Amino acid sequence: MTGNPEGAYPPWHPALRALCDHHAAPCPDLLPHGWQEEDSRFRYRNAEGFFAGIEAGFHKDHRDGLYVAGIVSSLAISAHLLLVGFPDAWCARYIRMYVARSLAYANVSGFGLHCGEMARLAIVLDPYWKWNQMHRYDRPVPDDGGFTVDRVRPLLSALLDHVRVVTGVPDREARP
């Protein structure tokens, strides 16, 4: 897999520049498409691993489920960002634990996920560390926007399916 994917914007493109300006981030020096393919697949597989816990019903408390949903979303979307050339260090510094920001950078780079419910979930999750129970003891419970684990599960499944298609990661059943 080489070359930029269809619809990806180079660092000088106005859409990427505007997004970087909005987040007070320098435009990244994108690496050639596919250079981080192994890291991309590793992120995706980790997202699948965390999602397996949601599928199995391990996260009954919806706040814990939203925390894990943030992890799944962040890992899955970063699989695309790494593949199209966003440097991992740049993502760690300028995207951090903000799922909506990650989704915006992914979409401006050819990801093509324009799902209103996923966009709304991403905003509710931001930053997803706020859902970690260890960080909630002295803070009010964040607004969950009406999201429950049962409502989040199909959104995450669709996100993982989309990432798999866009990045070319083999289906779970196709793995050796």
N, CA, C and O atoms as a DFTB+ gen file, in Angstrom:
704 C
 N C O
     1  1       0.838      -1.167       0.000
     2  2       0.000       0.000       0.000
     3  2       0.892       1.242       0.000
     4  3       1.540       1.551       1.000
     5  1       0.918       1.931      -1.103
     6  2       1.714       3.151      -1.160
     7  2       0.891       4.260      -1.767
     8  3      -0.155       4.014      -2.366
     9  1       1.364       5.485      -1.613
    10  2       0.649       6.637      -2.142
    11  2      -0.465       7.066      -1.210
    12  3      -0.908       6.293      -0.360
    13  1      -0.914       8.291      -1.371
    14  2      -1.985       8.805      -0.523
    15  2      -3.312       8.183      -0.924
    16  3      -3.568       7.971      -2.109
    17  1      -4.168       7.886       0.069
    18  2      -5.474       7.338      -0.263
    19  2      -6.336       8.393      -0.930
    20  3      -6.111       9.592      -0.770
    21  1      -7.312       7.938      -1.669
    22  2      -8.248       8.838      -2.338
    23  2      -8.884       9.755      -1.303
    24  3      -9.400       9.284      -0.290
    25  1      -8.849      11.055      -1.551
    26  2      -9.508      12.002      -0.669
    27  2      -8.655      12.520       0.470
    28  3      -9.089      13.421       1.187
    29  1      -7.441      11.981       0.669
    30  2      -6.590      12.478       1.754
    31  2      -5.980      13.807       1.358
    32  3      -5.612      14.022       0.203
    33  1      -5.880      14.685       2.323
    34  2      -5.334      16.005       2.051
    35  2      -3.876      16.094       2.485
    36  3      -3.523      15.649       3.577
    37  1      -3.038      16.661       1.642
    38  2      -1.652      16.878       2.055
    39  2      -1.604      17.972       3.121
    40  3      -2.575      18.713       3.275
    41  1      -0.501      18.093       3.859
    42  2      -0.428      19.037       4.974
    43  2      -0.729      20.483       4.587
    44  3      -1.176      21.262       5.428
    45  1      -0.497      20.842       3.365
    46  2      -0.729      22.225       2.960
    47  2      -2.167      22.472       2.523
    48  3      -2.519      23.613       2.222
    49  1      -2.999      21.456       2.478
    50  2      -4.377      21.614       2.019
    51  2      -5.161      22.506       2.991
    52  3      -4.997      22.382       4.205
    53  1      -6.001      23.392       2.477
    54  2      -6.741      24.315       3.347
    55  2      -7.601      23.637       4.418
    56  3      -7.712      24.159       5.528
    57  1      -8.213      22.488       4.111
    58  2      -9.062      21.822       5.108
    59  2      -8.243      21.320       6.291
    60  3      -8.657      21.470       7.441
    61  1      -7.090      20.728       6.018
    62  2      -6.228      20.258       7.096
    63  2      -5.623      21.444       7.832
    64  3      -5.525      21.432       9.059
    65  1      -5.224      22.451       7.099
    66  2      -4.652      23.658       7.710
    67  2      -5.674      24.300       8.647
    68  3      -5.329      24.691       9.762
    69  1      -6.926      24.414       8.206
    70  2      -7.974      25.026       9.032
    71  2      -8.205      24.222      10.308
    72  3      -8.378      24.798      11.382
    73  1      -8.210      22.890      10.196
    74  2      -8.406      22.048      11.371
    75  2      -7.242      22.204      12.346
    76  3      -7.451      22.312      13.554
    77  1      -6.037      22.216      11.830
    78  2      -4.860      22.421      12.686
    79  2      -4.914      23.787      13.358
    80  3      -4.633      23.910      14.550
    81  1      -5.271      24.798      12.602
    82  2      -5.381      26.143      13.174
    83  2      -6.435      26.175      14.282
    84  3      -6.219      26.777      15.334
    85  1      -7.567      25.529      14.042
    86  2      -8.644      25.484      15.030
    87  2      -8.170      24.865      16.346
    88  3      -8.586      25.291      17.424
    89  1      -7.301      23.861      16.253
    90  2      -6.805      23.174      17.451
    91  2      -5.441      23.686      17.904
    92  3      -4.799      23.076      18.759
    93  1      -4.998      24.803      17.334
    94  2      -3.707      25.404      17.685
    95  2      -2.579      24.378      17.580
    96  3      -1.726      24.276      18.461
    97  1      -2.598      23.631      16.493
    98  2      -1.586      22.596      16.254
    99  2      -0.891      22.888      14.934
   100  3      -1.523      23.346      13.982
   101  1       0.407      22.624      14.874
   102  2       1.071      22.745      13.577
   103  2       0.602      21.618      12.665
   104  3       0.286      20.524      13.132
   105  1       0.559      21.885      11.378
   106  2       0.217      20.807      10.452
   107  2       1.315      19.751      10.512
   108  3       2.501      20.079      10.495
   109  1       0.919      18.491      10.583
   110  2       1.936      17.438      10.686
   111  2       2.667      17.236       9.366
   112  3       2.108      17.442       8.288
   113  1       3.906      16.836       9.471
   114  2       4.642      16.387       8.296
   115  2       4.255      14.924       8.109
   116  3       4.758      14.039       8.801
   117  1       3.355      14.688       7.163
   118  2       2.847      13.334       6.970
   119  2       3.926      12.412       6.420
   120  3       4.686      12.777       5.522
   121  1       3.973      11.227       6.974
   122  2       4.869      10.195       6.484
   123  2       4.221       9.550       5.266
   124  3       3.005       9.646       5.097
   125  1       4.999       8.902       4.424
   126  2       4.393       8.233       3.265
   127  2       3.343       7.211       3.701
   128  3       3.515       6.498       4.690
   129  1       2.256       7.160       2.937
   130  2       1.156       6.243       3.237
   131  2       1.678       4.816       3.371
   132  3       2.403       4.318       2.510
   133  1       1.294       4.176       4.463
   134  2       1.662       2.779       4.673
   135  2       2.946       2.563       5.455
   136  3       3.229       1.430       5.844
   137  1       3.727       3.591       5.698
   138  2       4.983       3.412       6.435
   139  2       4.755       2.914       7.846
   140  3       5.610       2.233       8.413
   141  1       3.618       3.245       8.414
   142  2       3.309       2.834       9.782
   143  2       2.251       1.722       9.790
   144  3       1.466       1.610      10.731
   145  1       2.241       0.905       8.735
   146  2       1.207      -0.117       8.590
   147  2       1.191      -1.097       9.759
   148  3       0.119      -1.457      10.244
   149  1       2.344      -1.528      10.209
   150  2       2.394      -2.472      11.328
   151  2       1.819      -1.837      12.600
   152  3       1.058      -2.478      13.324
   153  1       2.181      -0.582      12.869
   154  2       1.643       0.119      14.036
   155  2       0.133       0.322      13.889
   156  3      -0.610       0.215      14.865
   157  1      -0.308       0.612      12.682
   158  2      -1.729       0.796      12.412
   159  2      -2.504      -0.481      12.739
   160  3      -3.528      -0.430      13.420
   161  1      -2.028      -1.599      12.265
   162  2      -2.710      -2.877      12.515
   163  2      -2.685      -3.233      14.002
   164  3      -3.649      -3.785      14.532
   165  1      -1.583      -2.914      14.664
   166  2      -1.475      -3.171      16.101
   167  2      -2.537      -2.365      16.859
   168  3      -3.181      -2.889      17.768
   169  1      -2.717      -1.105      16.489
   170  2      -3.743      -0.264      17.129
   171  2      -5.130      -0.846      16.882
   172  3      -5.959      -0.922      17.788
   173  1      -5.360      -1.251      15.650
   174  2      -6.678      -1.796      15.331
   175  2      -6.954      -3.061      16.150
   176  3      -8.046      -3.217      16.697
   177  1      -5.989      -3.948      16.237
   178  2      -6.175      -5.191      16.989
   179  2      -6.402      -4.891      18.478
   180  3      -7.182      -5.581      19.133
   181  1      -5.731      -3.874      19.010
   182  2      -5.976      -3.483      20.397
   183  2      -7.393      -2.951      20.564
   184  3      -8.049      -3.232      21.567
   185  1      -7.867      -2.185      19.589
   186  2      -9.246      -1.693      19.633
   187  2     -10.214      -2.871      19.663
   188  3     -11.180      -2.869      20.427
   189  1      -9.954      -3.868      18.835
   190  2     -10.792      -5.076      18.837
   191  2     -10.781      -5.749      20.211
   192  3     -11.814      -6.205      20.701
   193  1      -9.606      -5.801      20.815
   194  2      -9.476      -6.435      22.128
   195  2     -10.307      -5.737      23.191
   196  3     -10.995      -6.391      23.974
   197  1     -10.247      -4.413      23.222
   198  2     -11.063      -3.669      24.183
   199  2     -12.551      -3.807      23.859
   200  3     -13.382      -3.899      24.762
   201  1     -12.881      -3.821      22.572
   202  2     -14.287      -3.970      22.177
   203  2     -14.833      -5.338      22.588
   204  3     -16.018      -5.462      22.898
   205  1     -13.991      -6.353      22.595
   206  2     -14.429      -7.694      22.997
   207  2     -14.991      -7.667      24.416
   208  3     -15.936      -8.392      24.724
   209  1     -14.416      -6.836      25.274
   210  2     -14.934      -6.699      26.637
   211  2     -16.323      -6.087      26.662
   212  3     -17.166      -6.476      27.470
   213  1     -16.559      -5.128      25.772
   214  2     -17.885      -4.520      25.672
   215  2     -18.873      -5.536      25.119
   216  3     -19.987      -5.667      25.625
   217  1     -18.464      -6.254      24.080
   218  2     -19.340      -7.283      23.489
   219  2     -19.703      -8.368      24.498
   220  3     -20.827      -8.870      24.508
   221  1     -18.741      -8.722      25.344
   222  2     -18.967      -9.792      26.315
   223  2     -19.770      -9.324      27.532
   224  3     -20.144     -10.135      28.379
   225  1     -20.031      -8.031      27.616
   226  2     -20.831      -7.521      28.722
   227  2     -20.051      -7.269      29.992
   228  3     -20.635      -7.233      31.075
   229  1     -18.733      -7.093      29.886
   230  2     -17.910      -6.850      31.069
   231  2     -18.105      -5.448      31.656
   232  3     -17.730      -5.209      32.803
   233  1     -18.675      -4.536      30.903
   234  2     -18.791      -3.142      31.345
   235  2     -20.255      -2.788      31.544
   236  3     -20.851      -2.078      30.734
   237  1     -20.823      -3.286      32.621
   238  2     -22.238      -3.051      32.932
   239  2     -22.487      -1.592      33.295
   240  3     -23.490      -1.011      32.882
   241  1     -21.582      -0.999      34.064
   242  2     -21.702       0.412      34.425
   243  2     -21.468       1.241      33.166
   244  3     -20.404       1.143      32.556
   245  1     -22.428       2.039      32.776
   246  2     -22.298       2.753      31.502
   247  2     -21.147       3.747      31.507
   248  3     -20.592       4.049      30.451
   249  1     -20.776       4.265      32.682
   250  2     -19.628       5.180      32.724
   251  2     -18.338       4.432      32.421
   252  3     -17.483       4.935      31.692
   253  1     -18.196       3.244      32.971
   254  2     -17.036       2.417      32.655
   255  2     -17.073       2.029      31.179
   256  3     -16.042       2.005      30.507
   257  1     -18.273       1.726      30.686
   258  2     -18.434       1.394      29.268
   259  2     -18.057       2.556      28.361
   260  3     -17.477       2.350      27.295
   261  1     -18.385       3.781      28.781
   262  2     -18.025       4.950      27.975
   263  2     -16.514       5.181      27.989
   264  3     -15.937       5.608      26.989
   265  1     -15.886       4.901      29.114
   266  2     -14.425       5.007      29.170
   267  2     -13.788       4.031      28.175
   268  3     -12.893       4.402      27.414
   269  1     -14.252       2.801      28.191
   270  2     -13.716       1.793      27.262
   271  2     -14.099       2.141      25.825
   272  3     -13.318       1.903      24.903
   273  1     -15.285       2.699      25.628
   274  2     -15.682       3.141      24.282
   275  2     -14.723       4.207      23.765
   276  3     -14.404       4.234      22.576
   277  1     -14.265       5.083      24.649
   278  2     -13.277       6.087      24.255
   279  2     -11.966       5.445      23.830
   280  3     -11.346       5.867      22.855
   281  1     -11.552       4.432      24.562
   282  2     -10.322       3.718      24.220
   283  2     -10.472       3.034      22.860
   284  3      -9.600       3.154      22.000
   285  1     -11.576       2.321      22.673
   286  2     -11.828       1.617      21.407
   287  2     -11.824       2.614      20.251
   288  3     -11.160       2.392      19.238
   289  1     -12.562       3.709      20.400
   290  2     -12.662       4.709      19.335
   291  2     -11.308       5.312      19.014
   292  3     -10.926       5.430      17.850
   293  1     -10.592       5.691      20.051
   294  2      -9.287       6.313      19.858
   295  2      -8.308       5.376      19.147
   296  3      -7.626       5.774      18.203
   297  1      -8.250       4.136      19.610
   298  2      -7.353       3.166      18.976
   299  2      -7.744       2.898      17.527
   300  3      -6.890       2.862      16.641
   301  1      -9.035       2.711      17.294
   302  2      -9.505       2.399      15.938
   303  2      -9.223       3.545      14.973
   304  3      -8.694       3.327      13.883
   305  1      -9.570       4.749      15.368
   306  2      -9.363       5.898      14.480
   307  2      -7.877       6.155      14.268
   308  3      -7.461       6.533      13.173
   309  1      -7.078       5.951      15.308
   310  2      -5.639       6.174      15.139
   311  2      -5.028       5.161      14.176
   312  3      -3.986       5.435      13.582
   313  1      -5.652       3.999      14.009
   314  2      -5.164       3.039      13.011
   315  2      -5.197       3.671      11.626
   316  3      -4.274       3.485      10.832
   317  1      -6.253       4.414      11.339
   318  2      -6.331       5.129      10.056
   319  2      -5.308       6.257      10.008
   320  3      -4.584       6.400       9.023
   321  1      -5.247       7.055      11.069
   322  2      -4.337       8.208      11.067
   323  2      -2.885       7.774      10.852
   324  3      -2.152       8.406      10.091
   325  1      -2.478       6.708      11.515
   326  2      -1.112       6.220      11.340
   327  2      -0.876       5.740       9.908
   328  3       0.164       6.024       9.314
   329  1      -1.837       5.020       9.367
   330  2      -1.681       4.472       8.028
   331  2      -1.530       5.560       6.975
   332  3      -0.737       5.416       6.044
   333  1      -2.290       6.656       7.115
   334  2      -2.200       7.722       6.110
   335  2      -1.044       8.670       6.368
   336  3      -0.819       9.593       5.585
   337  1      -0.305       8.458       7.455
   338  2       0.940       9.193       7.630
   339  2       1.031      10.173       8.774
   340  3       2.056      10.840       8.921
   341  1      -0.020      10.289       9.608
   342  2       0.101      11.164      10.772
   343  2       1.119      10.538      11.728
   344  3       0.942       9.391      12.137
   345  1       2.166      11.253      12.089
   346  2       3.142      10.684      13.020
   347  2       2.516      10.433      14.395
   348  3       1.737      11.246      14.892
   349  1       2.862       9.319      14.987
   350  2       2.317       8.945      16.283
   351  2       2.609      10.009      17.336
   352  3       1.736      10.337      18.140
   353  1       3.810      10.546      17.342
   354  2       4.170      11.573      18.337
   355  2       3.306      12.825      18.160
   356  3       2.919      13.454      19.144
   357  1       3.003      13.185      16.913
   358  2       2.140      14.339      16.659
   359  2       0.740      14.063      17.206
   360  3       0.146      14.924      17.855
   361  1       0.216      12.878      16.948
   362  2      -1.121      12.510      17.447
   363  2      -1.155      12.541      18.973
   364  3      -2.105      13.048      19.569
   365  1      -0.116      11.997      19.602
   366  2      -0.069      11.971      21.064
   367  2      -0.062      13.388      21.637
   368  3      -0.640      13.631      22.696
   369  1       0.570      14.295      20.963
   370  2       0.670      15.671      21.474
   371  2      -0.557      16.525      21.167
   372  3      -0.984      17.317      22.007
   373  1      -1.132      16.371      19.963
   374  2      -2.178      17.303      19.535
   375  2      -3.589      16.719      19.504
   376  3      -4.565      17.469      19.468
   377  1      -3.708      15.405      19.518
   378  2      -5.034      14.800      19.550
   379  2      -5.336      14.275      20.943
   380  3      -6.441      14.455      21.455
   381  1      -4.373      13.637      21.544
   382  2      -4.481      13.083      22.888
   383  2      -5.712      12.184      23.035
   384  3      -5.907      11.274      22.230
   385  1      -6.526      12.424      24.033
   386  2      -7.673      11.558      24.336
   387  2      -8.992      12.172      23.868
   388  3     -10.042      11.948      24.470
   389  1      -8.923      12.941      22.800
   390  2     -10.095      13.614      22.260
   391  2     -10.586      12.873      21.016
   392  3     -10.016      13.011      19.933
   393  1     -11.635      12.097      21.184
   394  2     -12.159      11.268      20.105
   395  2     -12.726      12.125      18.975
   396  3     -12.512      11.811      17.804
   397  1     -13.438      13.193      19.301
   398  2     -14.016      14.054      18.261
   399  2     -12.914      14.697      17.422
   400  3     -13.047      14.821      16.204
   401  1     -11.850      15.097      18.062
   402  2     -10.715      15.682      17.341
   403  2     -10.074      14.632      16.440
   404  3      -9.744      14.909      15.287
   405  1      -9.902      13.438      16.968
   406  2      -9.329      12.348      16.186
   407  2     -10.191      12.042      14.961
   408  3      -9.677      11.853      13.859
   409  1     -11.502      11.998      15.169
   410  2     -12.430      11.738      14.073
   411  2     -12.369      12.845      13.028
   412  3     -12.440      12.572      11.829
   413  1     -12.240      14.079      13.468
   414  2     -12.152      15.199      12.520
   415  2     -10.887      15.085      11.667
   416  3     -10.945      15.256      10.450
   417  1      -9.749      14.797      12.298
   418  2      -8.508      14.643      11.524
   419  2      -8.599      13.433      10.596
   420  3      -8.094      13.468       9.474
   421  1      -9.238      12.374      11.061
   422  2      -9.385      11.203      10.201
   423  2     -10.236      11.549       8.980
   424  3      -9.879      11.203       7.854
   425  1     -11.354      12.227       9.203
   426  2     -12.238      12.550       8.078
   427  2     -11.591      13.514       7.099
   428  3     -11.849      13.430       5.898
   429  1     -10.764      14.422       7.576
   430  2     -10.106      15.347       6.656
   431  2      -8.985      14.641       5.875
   432  3      -8.456      15.182       4.904
   433  1      -8.637      13.438       6.312
   434  2      -7.578      12.686       5.631
   435  2      -8.121      11.451       4.909
   436  3      -7.395      10.479       4.700
   437  1      -9.394      11.497       4.532
   438  2      -9.938      10.443       3.692
   439  2     -10.650       9.310       4.396
   440  3     -10.986       8.319       3.747
   441  1     -10.897       9.406       5.691
   442  2     -11.554       8.344       6.450
   443  2     -12.995       8.132       5.996
   444  3     -13.437       6.996       5.823
   445  1     -13.712       9.214       5.808
   446  2     -15.049       9.136       5.242
   447  2     -16.131       8.574       6.141
   448  3     -17.091       7.984       5.647
   449  1     -16.003       8.740       7.449
   450  2     -17.063       8.294       8.351
   451  2     -17.874       9.520       8.759
   452  3     -17.434      10.335       9.569
   453  1     -19.044       9.628       8.192
   454  2     -19.905      10.780       8.467
   455  2     -21.211      10.272       9.071
   456  3     -22.272      10.334       8.450
   457  1     -21.103       9.769      10.293
   458  2     -22.230       9.217      11.038
   459  2     -22.536      10.190      12.171
   460  3     -21.710      10.407      13.058
   461  1     -23.718      10.766      12.132
   462  2     -24.100      11.751      13.137
   463  2     -24.058      11.226      14.562
   464  3     -23.627      11.936      15.471
   465  1     -24.505       9.979      14.769
   466  2     -24.493       9.411      16.121
   467  2     -23.067       9.163      16.607
   468  3     -22.771       9.375      17.783
   469  1     -22.183       8.718      15.717
   470  2     -20.793       8.515      16.126
   471  2     -20.148       9.862      16.441
   472  3     -19.377       9.969      17.395
   473  1     -20.453      10.879      15.657
   474  2     -19.908      12.217      15.926
   475  2     -20.410      12.727      17.274
   476  3     -19.652      13.327      18.036
   477  1     -21.677      12.492      17.566
   478  2     -22.232      12.920      18.853
   479  2     -21.607      12.146      20.007
   480  3     -21.289      12.722      21.048
   481  1     -21.431      10.827      19.820
   482  2     -20.759      10.022      20.846
   483  2     -19.342      10.533      21.075
   484  3     -18.899      10.642      22.218
   485  1     -18.634      10.843      20.006
   486  2     -17.260      11.331      20.136
   487  2     -17.207      12.585      21.001
   488  3     -16.295      12.747      21.813
   489  1     -18.174      13.463      20.828
   490  2     -18.214      14.693      21.636
   491  2     -18.497      14.359      23.101
   492  3     -17.892      14.944      24.000
   493  1     -19.411      13.421      23.343
   494  2     -19.733      13.016      24.712
   495  2     -18.508      12.393      25.381
   496  3     -18.285      12.593      26.575
   497  1     -17.726      11.652      24.629
   498  2     -16.560      10.974      25.198
   499  2     -15.417      11.924      25.532
   500  3     -14.592      11.613      26.391
   501  1     -15.353      13.061      24.878
   502  2     -14.187      13.957      24.997
   503  2     -14.033      14.635      26.343
   504  3     -15.006      15.139      26.904
   505  1     -12.820      14.650      26.862
   506  2     -11.776      13.641      26.658
   507  2     -12.174      12.376      27.414
   508  3     -12.771      12.446      28.488
   509  1     -11.847      11.251      26.856
   510  2     -12.415      10.030      27.421
   511  2     -11.873       9.674      28.793
   512  3     -12.484       8.847      29.471
   513  1     -10.774      10.242      29.240
   514  2     -10.287       9.955      30.591
   515  2     -11.310      10.359      31.652
   516  3     -11.310       9.816      32.757
   517  1     -12.186      11.316      31.315
   518  2     -13.155      11.790      32.313
   519  2     -14.128      10.693      32.743
   520  3     -14.772      10.809      33.786
   521  1     -14.238       9.636      31.951
   522  2     -15.146       8.538      32.288
   523  2     -14.486       7.490      33.169
   524  3     -15.163       6.597      33.678
   525  1     -13.186       7.584      33.354
   526  2     -12.470       6.624      34.186
   527  2     -12.901       6.831      35.636
   528  3     -12.771       7.935      36.163
   529  1     -13.402       5.805      36.275
   530  2     -13.923       5.936      37.638
   531  2     -12.886       6.449      38.623
   532  3     -13.244       7.131      39.583
   533  1     -11.633       6.147      38.418
   534  2     -10.608       6.621      39.344
   535  2     -10.505       8.150      39.322
   536  3     -10.048       8.750      40.295
   537  1     -10.924       8.780      38.228
   538  2     -10.826      10.228      38.121
   539  2     -12.130      10.929      38.492
   540  3     -12.200      12.156      38.439
   541  1     -13.160      10.179      38.865
   542  2     -14.469      10.781      39.106
   543  2     -14.766      11.052      40.572
   544  3     -15.782      11.677      40.877
   545  1     -13.930      10.613      41.473
   546  2     -14.297      10.669      42.883
   547  2     -14.595      12.071      43.388
   548  3     -15.416      12.226      44.292
   549  1     -13.966      13.083      42.845
   550  2     -14.193      14.440      43.338
   551  2     -14.821      15.354      42.289
   552  3     -14.825      16.575      42.445
   553  1     -15.349      14.762      41.222
   554  2     -15.937      15.551      40.144
   555  2     -17.379      15.113      39.908
   556  3     -17.738      13.965      40.171
   557  1     -18.193      16.029      39.413
   558  2     -19.543      15.603      39.054
   559  2     -19.494      14.621      37.885
   560  3     -18.578      14.664      37.063
   561  1     -20.478      13.746      37.821
   562  2     -20.549      12.769      36.731
   563  2     -20.800      13.536      35.425
   564  3     -21.726      14.344      35.351
   565  1     -19.983      13.285      34.401
   566  2     -20.180      13.981      33.119
   567  2     -21.521      13.610      32.482
   568  3     -22.103      12.571      32.794
   569  1     -21.993      14.464      31.600
   570  2     -23.232      14.212      30.865
   571  2     -22.979      13.114      29.838
   572  3     -22.103      13.243      28.983
   573  1     -23.745      12.043      29.927
   574  2     -23.553      10.914      29.010
   575  2     -24.342      11.056      27.719
   576  3     -24.278      10.175      26.861
   577  1     -25.082      12.142      27.563
   578  2     -25.819      12.374      26.332
   579  2     -26.860      11.310      26.025
   580  3     -27.336      11.211      24.894
   581  1     -27.216      10.513      27.029
   582  2     -28.182       9.444      26.812
   583  2     -27.564       8.154      26.288
   584  3     -28.286       7.209      25.970
   585  1     -26.243       8.103      26.194
   586  2     -25.588       6.899      25.685
   587  2     -25.468       5.852      26.786
   588  3     -25.031       6.150      27.898
   589  1     -25.854       4.644      26.467
   590  2     -25.680       3.481      27.328
   591  2     -24.732       2.528      26.610
   592  3     -24.428       2.707      25.431
   593  1     -24.274       1.523      27.328
   594  2     -23.395       0.533      26.696
   595  2     -24.125      -0.141      25.535
   596  3     -23.528      -0.380      24.485
   597  1     -25.409      -0.450      25.716
   598  2     -26.170      -1.100      24.640
   599  2     -26.311      -0.193      23.413
   600  3     -26.346      -0.675      22.281
   601  1     -26.390       1.089      23.639
   602  2     -26.504       2.030      22.519
   603  2     -25.157       2.275      21.834
   604  3     -25.103       2.550      20.636
   605  1     -24.089       2.173      22.595
   606  2     -22.738       2.415      22.077
   607  2     -22.207       1.214      21.298
   608  3     -21.485       1.377      20.315
   609  1     -22.564       0.020      21.735
   610  2     -22.035      -1.216      21.127
   611  2     -22.162      -1.244      19.597
   612  3     -21.163      -1.504      18.926
   613  1     -23.345      -0.989      19.012
   614  2     -23.430      -1.039      17.546
   615  2     -22.656       0.089      16.857
   616  3     -22.187      -0.078      15.731
   617  1     -22.523       1.226      17.526
   618  2     -21.721       2.323      16.947
   619  2     -20.255       1.926      16.866
   620  3     -19.587       2.177      15.863
   621  1     -19.762       1.307      17.929
   622  2     -18.362       0.869      17.932
   623  2     -18.129      -0.258      16.935
   624  3     -17.098      -0.301      16.265
   625  1     -19.087      -1.162      16.843
   626  2     -18.968      -2.252      15.872
   627  2     -18.898      -1.688      14.452
   628  3     -18.076      -2.123      13.645
   629  1     -19.763      -0.717      14.154
   630  2     -19.741      -0.081      12.827
   631  2     -18.437       0.682      12.603
   632  3     -17.899       0.683      11.496
   633  1     -17.932       1.328      13.647
   634  2     -16.651       2.036      13.534
   635  2     -15.529       1.054      13.201
   636  3     -14.730       1.303      12.298
   637  1     -15.470      -0.051      13.925
   638  2     -14.437      -1.054      13.654
   639  2     -14.566      -1.620      12.243
   640  3     -13.562      -1.812      11.557
   641  1     -15.785      -1.885      11.812
   642  2     -15.993      -2.370      10.447
   643  2     -15.486      -1.343       9.431
   644  3     -14.837      -1.702       8.449
   645  1     -15.786      -0.076       9.673
   646  2     -15.356       0.985       8.758
   647  2     -13.825       1.079       8.720
   648  3     -13.232       1.182       7.646
   649  1     -13.207       1.043       9.871
   650  2     -11.742       1.104       9.930
   651  2     -11.136      -0.079       9.185
   652  3     -10.154       0.073       8.458
   653  1     -11.716      -1.239       9.367
   654  2     -11.207      -2.439       8.691
   655  2     -11.258      -2.264       7.174
   656  3     -10.314      -2.626       6.472
   657  1     -12.359      -1.710       6.671
   658  2     -12.498      -1.493       5.232
   659  2     -11.508      -0.432       4.740
   660  3     -10.831      -0.626       3.731
   661  1     -11.433       0.673       5.450
   662  2     -10.597       1.799       5.011
   663  2      -9.104       1.469       5.088
   664  3      -8.329       1.878       4.223
   665  1      -8.708       0.734       6.121
   666  2      -7.281       0.447       6.298
   667  2      -6.839      -0.857       5.644
   668  3      -5.646      -1.070       5.428
   669  1      -7.794      -1.733       5.329
   670  2      -7.431      -3.018       4.738
   671  2      -6.996      -4.057       5.749
   672  3      -6.422      -5.079       5.373
   673  1      -7.257      -3.817       7.027
   674  2      -6.935      -4.819       8.042
   675  2      -7.847      -6.021       7.810
   676  3      -9.055      -5.849       7.644
   677  1      -7.296      -7.227       7.795
   678  2      -8.145      -8.406       7.575
   679  2      -9.207      -8.548       8.655
   680  3      -9.002      -8.155       9.803
   681  1     -10.336      -9.112       8.274
   682  2     -11.433      -9.373       9.211
   683  2     -10.933     -10.261      10.335
   684  3     -10.013     -11.057      10.146
   685  1     -11.538     -10.123      11.499
   686  2     -11.138     -10.920      12.665
   687  2     -11.115     -12.402      12.368
   688  3     -10.200     -13.111      12.786
   689  1     -12.114     -12.870      11.649
   690  2     -12.179     -14.298      11.345
   691  2     -11.100     -14.728      10.347
   692  3     -10.770     -15.910      10.262
   693  1     -10.551     -13.771       9.594
   694  2      -9.551     -14.095       8.584
   695  2      -8.139     -14.185       9.172
   696  3      -7.202     -14.597       8.489
   697  1      -7.996     -13.800      10.434
   698  2      -6.654     -13.850      11.035
   699  2      -6.210     -15.280      11.281
   700  3      -7.032     -16.147      11.578
   701  1      -4.898     -15.533      11.156
   702  2      -4.410     -16.897      11.437
   703  2      -4.515     -17.236      12.896
   704  3      -4.149     -18.339      13.301
